């Protein structure tokens, strides 16, 4: 009996299939998901699952799902599958994990006693559109980030990083032979090396951000100092100086009226000649005082 030979498509043929699938179902079709009009009740779907589960463990499962939005998402694979069944697909099927959220990725020991990182939960594995696993994985990053108080920018960055890593890995696998893909794995050494690179890049970005922040503070302080110096120069230009402008200074008190050196003493002036008492004149400022008739000094120095 002749052995059946399985013919695998070439790289160029696979690329052509991918382009055709992309044209058939553009990526923009996956945007803006809305619940279907006949969407089943999510709680009813969970209760339907409980019928086939161990009755004693059903309350434990429900209690764990009530802890947070992410724990609920972990136990709600059937709800998401029901929501995805009417979404666009490219027609490229694979053996799905069925519950590809981030907590189902982890390390485990291989038969060769090597520590590997991969999907480690296949309780709900089934053939189906590859988009289902990708969307469930991406949604798990978003929900977990929100649940841990990440900002919107960090949440989006984490989600985009996960799907970018998936896209880059698939592009690399597309250039490999079938057996090479079969034996491809992410072992402990590769994982730790990648983690070290990520930490190094993060530290570099943090140091650059701190340096940039320090430079911004220094520039702000220099700008403030320049404004202060400019303000002081402007006030010095407006400030009067010299004996010519001394009388214009509002903070300089005018010299009180005293007896003119060329005039007789105050005691020789009678109230009849001046029309007021000498004691009153002595406390009046010179600008309001006028020398009596016959005083040889017409102007008093201020």
DOMARFI-452553 format. One record per residue: residue in three letters; x, y negated, z of N, C-alpha, C, CB in turn. Coordinates in pm, whole numbers, plus 50000, padded with zeros to 5 digits. Each point is the difference from the previous one (the first is absolute). Glycine has a CB too. Layout:
ALAXYZXYZXYZXYZ;...
# end
This chain:
UNK500865011850000499144988250000500904987650000498125012450124;UNK501624979049782500814988049988499654990150111500145003449751;UNK500904990750305499804990150107499444987249939501895009950137;UNK497194984249938499384987649954500924988350034497685009750031;UNK502624982649871500904988650017499184987450020501775011249859;UNK498504982050250499284987650030500814988349943498965009950211;UNK500434982649706500674988549938499664987450079499915011149771;UNK501124982750280499804987750076500204988049908500785011350213;UNK498424978249804500164988249914501344993150027497514997049996;UNK503044996949903501264992850013499784986750071500865011149792;UNK500244982050236499914986950066499244990249912502175004250121;UNK498124995749750499314990749910498515003149994502094997449866;UNK497575015350135498585003849997499294995950129500575019349849;UNK500134982250262499394995850127499824984850004501055019850115;UNK499924972849832499864985449994498804996049914502484997750030;UNK497355009149858498864997149912498695002850071501405005349799;UNK498545005750277498805003350076499714989450106500435024449960;UNK500644970850104499814989750101499514987049942501785010650132;UNK498774985349754499534987649936498545001349956502354995249922;UNK497305016550027498615002149959499064999250120500795014349810;UNK499624991750303499164999450120499884985850053500705023450056;UNK500404969049933499974986150047499064991649915502365002250083;UNK497645000249786499094992649913498565004350023501824997749830;UNK497995014950201498655005050024499434994550130500575020849874;UNK500274978050226499574994850131501024989750046498835021850060;UNK501014965449904500974989750040500064998550151499594988049784;UNK501555007950271500114998050146499004989950055502395005649980;UNK497214984749938499054989850048498645005950034501184983249862;UNK498525028750087498715006450030499925004750145499855007049762;UNK501284993950304500015004850138499804988650101501515018649929;UNK498374969250023499834988550089498534998150036502034989149900;UNK497765004650215498654995850039499035011450022500434979549874;UNK499935029850214499095011150030498774995050077501965016050003;UNK496884989049961498764996750069499265012950032499844977649883;UNK499525023450234499255012250034498895002449899500534996650243;UNK499245016249727498935003649908498644997650064501495017149893;UNK497514980850023498664997350052499455012050078499604984549808;UNK500755027650149499535012250067501075006050090498495004349806;UNK502364987350251501075004950085499435007250122501484981349922;UNK498985030850106499485007250118500474993750130499975021049866;UNK499294981550240500354994450130501295006650050497564995550052;UNK503494996549983501265006050045499855008950122501144980249908;UNK498035015850188499825008250121499335013249964499824979250141;UNK499245020449764499355012449957501005009749936497874987249965;UNK503115007349962501025008549940500855006750108500034985249797;UNK500305007650309500785005850109499205010750074501254978550023;UNK497485019049999499155010050067499855012549914498784981550118;UNK501195016749752499935011549910501265008650010498534986849846;UNK502625006650170501255007450018500035007550133501154983149858;UNK498225011250243500055006150133499355013950004499964977050097;UNK499165025949809499305012849999500975011649981497964988649909;UNK503065009250008500975010649969501234999450090499194999749766;UNK500844991950334501164998850087499735006750135500634978549886;UNK500445023550189499865005950133499224990650090502175012549971;UNK496734992250081499074991350074500674993750122498105014249921;UNK502784993350146500634994650121500974988649969499765022650104;UNK500764977149773500994989849965499394987749930501665018349981;UNK497064982449986499364988749933500014987450087498545016249875;UNK501124984650255500084987750083501424994550009498065008450132;UNK502945000549870501394995450005500334992349872500645019650146;UNK498924985849741500254993249873499334986349997500165022249886;UNK498614977150158499294987150000500664990250096497875011849942;UNK502594993050172500664991150096501294994249944499005013250184;UNK501764995049744501224994949939499714989949891501125021650053;UNK497824980649871499674990849892499514986550052499435019549859;UNK500084980150263499464987550056501074990950057497935012250051;UNK503324992149954501064992150064500274987149924501015021150087;UNK499104979649781500374988349921499525001949857502024995750146;UNK498004993849772499645001649859500895010049927499184976650002;UNK502115023950034500895009349931499705014550037501764982249995;UNK497965020550132499675013750038498695004549937501234996750216;UNK497834994049767498775003449929500315003349854498684985150155;UNK502205006949785500375002449860500675013749983500274975349966;UNK500535028750131500685012949992499005011549993501944990450127;UNK496965008449944499035011050002498874998549900500555002650236;UNK499554987349677498894997149908500395002549856499144983050161;UNK501585028049813500415003049863498795002649911502165009550087;UNK496824997249966498835002949918499264987249962499795022350112;UNK500184968049978499334987349970500704993049884499274997850240;UNK502065002049763500744993549892499855007749870501624990850166;UNK498385022449841499825008049878498644997249937501495017850095;UNK497494980349989498674996849946499994986249936498965014550176;UNK501844976249879500074986549941500814999949871499804990350228;UNK501155018849758500875000049883499465008249883501894997150154;UNK497085010749869499565009249895499474992849876499465016350177;UNK500104971549835499474992549886500964989349949497725004350089;UNK503514995549964500984989949956500705004649872500344992750239;UNK500224998149683500665003849874501235008850026499194978649896;UNK501055030950015501175008650006500615000949861499025013250192;UNK502294989649804500715000649872499945013749936501494982350084;UNK498005027749988499935013449944501255008250024498494991049832;UNK502405004750257501215007450033499805006550138501474984149862;UNK498235028850136499705007150125501255006250058497695004649918;UNK502284997550215501125006250072499435007650119501624981749927;UNK499245026050138499595006650124500134989850113500745023049915;UNK498144972250133500004989050095500225004950143498464987549849;UNK502085003550232500035002450143498584999550056502324990250015;UNK496895000349933498634998450046499864990850119499585022649916;UNK501524975150156499964991150118501374993450014498255014650116;UNK502164978349780501374994849991500174986650070500245012049785;UNK499384987250344500294987750074501405000950059497544996650053;UNK502994992249995501424999450036500365009150118500024976749916;UNK499025026450171500325008850113500155014649959498774984350147;UNK500815019149733500205013549949501285001349921497545002949993;UNK503314987050011501365000949950500935001250121499444986349789;UNK501475023150204500905001650113501095010049970498154994350153;UNK502625009149950501145009049985499615014150045501614980850037;UNK498935028949896499815014050037501215007949953497464997949985;UNK502745013750072501165008349969499665009549886500804998550239;UNK500115002449665499845009149887500475014050039500324980849837;UNK499385029450081500525013550030501525000450007498005009649888;UNK502674981250045501464999350005500514992150120500035001649752;UNK499064995050341500324992450121500504986049968500565021550113;UNK498894972849784500294986149965498794991650040501535006849807;UNK498744981350248498934991050040499584991749879500864999250238;UNK497885002349721499494993449880498894990250038500605020149860;UNK499214970050054498924990250018499065001049881501514984550133;UNK497205017849898499035001549892498615000450062501675012549854;UNK497334989950063498665002850051500035012850083498954988549801;UNK500415011250313500035011750087498615004550046502244992750075;UNK496725003249853498645004050036499235002949871500054986050216;UNK499585026549767499295003949878498695007250034502195001949878;UNK497184994250232498745006450039498894997449899500684997550238;UNK499414991649687498924996349907500514999049857498864987750186;UNK502175019849782500564999449865499045005849897502295001750098;UNK497594991149790499135004049889500544993749872497975001950155;UNK501775004049728500354993249875499094988049979500805021749902;UNK499794967550043499214988149975500824989049939498555006250188;UNK500834982349786500724988649941501104995050093497914993549875;UNK503245003750070501134995750083499714986850070501555011849845;UNK497534980150098499714986950059499455001250141499564991249772;UNK499765020050260499405001450132501054999950111498145012949896;UNK502944994750085501055000350102500724986750010500295024449959;UNK499954969149927500724987250002499174989450072501175005949785;UNK497554993750186499144989950063499855002650149498784997249784;UNK501135015450256499875002950143501294996550073498365018449950;UNK502794984249988501274996450062500114984850014501065020749903;UNK498654971849990500124985450005499054994050103500685000049758;UNK498085005150245499034994850097500455002750143498175003549833;UNK502505007850191500465003150136501054990050047499515024349959;UNK501374971249953500994989950037499314986950037501695010949849;UNK497314985250075499294987550028499285000750134499724996149754;UNK499565014950269499235001250125500935001050121498155011449873;UNK502954996350113500945001250112500674986750032500405023849936;UNK499954968649962500634986950023499034990550070501465003449797;UNK497314996350159499004991550066499795004550144498884995849780;UNK501055017350241499765005350133501134996650096498695018549898;UNK502544979650050501154996650083500274985150005500955022149945;UNK498144969750004500124985550013500964993549903499455003150233;UNK500835003449653500894993949902499304988349932501165022249963;UNK499624968349988499444988849925499525005049864501524983750119;UNK497715007949813499495003749867501155002249902497904987150045;UNK503105004349963501145001249909500775013050024500184975049992;UNK500055028450136500725012350031499175012349964501214988150184;UNK497485011049837499125011249964500055002649851498504994550192;UNK501414995049730500065001649854501385005049957498304981649973;UNK502765013350090501355004349963500195014850028500854977050049;UNK498665028050066500135014250034499245008749901500274993950241;UNK498525001849724499195007749905500655000249863497934994150128;UNK502544994349826500634999349869501305008149996498994977449967;UNK501745022950143501235007950005499705014949985501044982650146;UNK497885021949917499655014249991499655004149858499184999150236;UNK499994993149696499615003749863501144997749901497634994350056;UNK503244996149974501184997949915500945012050008499814975150032;UNK500385030150090500845011950016499405011949926500774991450223;UNK497915009949779499355010849926500234998449849498255001950182;UNK501584986249768500174997649856501445002949957498184982550009;UNK502795012950069501405002249964500365014850006500554977250087;UNK498915030150012500285014350008499405007449881500044998450251;UNK498754998049708499385006649886500764996949871497774998850115;UNK502744989149872500794996649882501295008149995499034976950004;UNK501545025950114501215008250005499675014749969500994984250170;UNK497915020949886499615013949974499685002349852499125001550234;UNK500394988149698499635001549859501215003049912498094984550039;UNK503115012350008501225002649923500645013450035500374975349988;UNK499035032050106500615012450049499315012249942500644988350212;UNK500065023149790499415012549957499095005650110502015004649855;UNK497155004850108499015005450094500665006350122498465004049808;UNK502575004250175500665006550113500764990050086500205020849863;UNK500334968650075500664989650079499004992750090501724997349818;UNK497095000650129498954993650081499595009450113499194986849800;UNK500735025950171499575009950099500955000250121498975013849815;UNK502324985250159500985000650108500384986250054500855021049899;UNK498564968750047500304986550051499404998350139500064990849764;UNK500695003150325499514998150138500684987950062499575024950024;UNK499864970650083500554988850076500465005550134498484982849884;UNK502815020150127500505006150123500374989450103500845019449866;UNK499634985650250500284991050112501114990149967499295018050156;UNK501764986549777501114991149968499574988849907501585019250030;UNK497654984349867499524989849906499084990150070500195016449812;UNK498954989050276499074991350073500734990450091498305018049990;UNK502704986950085500754991450091500814989849924500105018650165;UNK500464985249721500764990349919499084988849951501605018349928;UNK497224985550027499044989849957499584990950114499205015749825;UNK500644990150295499634991950116501104990250036498595018950084;UNK502654985649907501124990950031500064988549901501285019250098;UNK498504983849775500014989449899498894990050027500965015949831;UNK497854989350203498864991150028500274991150121498465017149902;UNK502134988750204500314992150120501064989549969499425019750145;UNK501584984149775501054990449963499424988449920501685018650000;UNK497454984549907499374989449921499134991250088500045014849799;UNK499254991350295499164992250090500834990850086498335018450001;UNK502794986550050500874991550082500584988649917500565019750144;UNK499804983349731500514989549913498964989449972501535016549897;UNK497234987850080498934990449976499724991850125499005015349830;UNK501064991350287499774992850126501084989550024498875020350095;UNK502394983649881501104990550018499894988349903501465018750079;UNK498164984449797499844989349902498854990750038500905015149822;UNK498034990750231498854991850041500384991050118498435018049920;UNK502334987450176500434991950114500934988749955499785020150150;UNK501134983049758500904989749949499234989149928501815017049978;UNK497214987049942499194990249929499194991450096499885015649805;UNK499604990650300499244992450100500904990150073498455019450027;UNK502794984750005500944991050066500354988249911500915019350128;UNK499324983249744500314989349906498824990349987501545015549877;UNK497244989850122498834991549991499874991050123498865017549860;UNK501444988050259499944991950122501064989049998499125019950126;UNK502094983649829501074990049992499664989049901501665017650059;UNK497774986049827499604990049902498904990950055500625015849816;UNK498464990150259498934992050060500544990350104498405018849960;UNK502564986050122500614991350101500804988849934500105019350160;UNK500624983849733500774989649930499084989649939501815016649952;UNK497084987849992499054990749940499394990950106499515016649820;UNK500194989250296499444992150110501024989850049498545019350066;UNK502734984849942501064990850044500184988549902501145019150115;UNK498784983949755500114989549899498864990050012501175016249848;UNK497634988950175498864990950015500174991250123498525016749888;UNK501974989150223500214992250122501064989349979499335019950136;UNK501764983749796501064990449973499514988849909501685018250028;UNK497524985349873499454989949910499074990550075500185016249809;UNK499054989550285499104991650079500774990450089498305018349996;UNK502814986550062500804991450086500684988949920500385019350154;UNK500104984049726500604989749916498994989549961501625016749914;UNK497174987550057498954990549963499664990950116499105016649837;UNK500864988750286499684991650116501144990350029498595018550095;UNK502674985749880501114990850023499994988549900501335018950091;UNK498244983749787499914989149901498934989950038500785015849824;UNK498144988950238498934990850039500324992550128498375015149890;UNK502594989550189500294993950129500724986649981500135022950105;UNK499364965749953500664986949987501304999750081497764989049966;UNK503185003349988501284998950069500534985849987500505024549957;UNK500384971750135500624986849995499164989550069501105006449788;UNK499514982050245499264989450071498904993949916502064995250127;UNK498055005949739498984993849914498665007050015501784993349839;UNK498295020050178498755007650010499705004450143500355007749766;UNK500374986950328499805004450137498604997050049502404996650043;UNK497034992149913498674996350049498915008749939500794976850031;UNK499545031149866498995008549937499905013650069500414988349784;UNK500525014550305499935012850067498914999750106502455003949957;UNK496565004650029498894999450097500415004850138498425003549812;UNK502675005050194500395005250131500934990850077499725022649905;UNK500694966050034500924990850068499214988750063501855005749838;UNK498254993350293499254989750072500634986349975499325016850176;UNK499824973849810500504986349979500474994050132498434997249805;UNK502594994650185500584993950120499014990250062502315002649904;UNK497424998750226499054990650062500564985849998499125018550149;UNK499984971949854500404985749994500774996250125497994994649858;UNK503114998650121500794994850113500304985249972501035023150048;UNK499554970650046500324985849983501074998349894499394995550239;UNK500384995349673500994997249896501264994450066498194995649829;UNK502965008750121501254995450060500174984949989501015022149945;UNK498404972049952500144985549980498884992350068501155004449784;UNK497875003150265498864993250063500234998750149498445008849825;UNK500834982250238500074999250146499515012750064499694975449988;UNK500545025950138499565011950070498505000550004502074999950137;UNK497415012249889498535001950006499404991750113500255023249906;UNK500514975050195499454992750115499734985449968501215015450149;UNK499484978949752499804985949967498794997949911502454996450022;UNK496975014649925498804998649915498785000250088501155011249805;UNK498074979250182498794999250082498845006249924500834979250113;UNK498185024449960498805005949940499294989849914499765015750194;UNK500464971749837499334989849920500584999149861499534987450207;UNK501825014749781500634998849869499765012149911501714985750105;UNK498135026249956499835012249920498575004949992502275006050064;UNK496894989650028498615004350000499785013450063499714986949799;UNK501285019750256499835013050067501125001550102498885010449795;UNK500984999350288500985002050105501285006149944498155002650167;UNK502964994249900501305005349957500085015050019501054978350056;UNK498345026950053500065014550025499285007649891500114995750247;UNK498834998849700499295006749892500824999849872497834993550104;UNK502874995249871500824999149880501195009350009499274976349969;UNK501265025650151501195008250012499745014749966500824984250175;UNK497955020649839499685014049969499445001849859499575003650241;UNK500234985249687499455000949866501115002449900498104984950063;UNK501665023049832501055002149899500284987349926499335023749976;UNK501884975449967500434987649937499204997049875502265003850092;UNK497145006449847499304997249876498754991550024500885021549907;UNK498604979250218498814992150030500354986950073498685021250011;UNK502594977350020500394988250077500504989149907500575014450197;UNK499094973649830500484988349926500684990650099498165002249825;UNK503024993150138500714991150094499234987050018502215009949930;UNK497904984250185499294987350023500574988849913499525007350236;UNK499734982249759500414988649918501334994550048497584994549954;UNK503325003049955501304994650035501085010350018498814981850105;UNK500855031549881501025010550014500894999649879498475014550139;UNK502844984149879500904999149883500085013149921501334982850125;UNK498365028749935500075013149930498635003049940501815008750160;UNK498084991649713498725002549935499685015049991500314978849868;UNK500745029650123499795014249987500815007350105499554997649755;UNK499865012550297500675008250101500505012949933498534990350186;UNK502615014249859500475012849948499195011350060502324990849970;UNK497475018549951499195011350047500885009950072498404997049811;
# end
